């Protein structure tokens, strides 16, 4: 899954178009056979045809294999994000607040 958008990010210098590789999944039985590398190479080639020079990659925290995969291809850590469901992030309401 890849998203492409116009205008880049306002907080740093980027090209006119950016992409985020959100998901690249290889079945466990097909791993370590070059399938992920071939898929990734095709994604990068297609983004080149679309004149996208800046690519972000998302990976779940703790997925060291994915991090190593992308770092071998020149990606560097950029932004750390935290996640919470709204209901988990907010303290429970008291009866007076409800």
BELFEN-V193972 format. One line per field, one symbol per residue. psi: psi as a letter, one per 30 degrees, with the letter a starting at -180 (. if undefined). burial: + if it has 16 or more other ideal C-beta (glycine too) atoms within 10 Angstrom, else -. Layout:
# BELFEN-V193972
psi: ???
burial: ???
This chain:
# BELFEN-V193972
psi: kkkkllfakfflklafkllkjekjkkkefflgggeeeeeeeeeeeeeefghjfkkkkkkkkfieeeeeeeefgfklkekkklkkkefffklkkleef.
burial: -+--------------+++-+--+-+---------+---+--+---+----+-++-+-+------++-++----------------------------
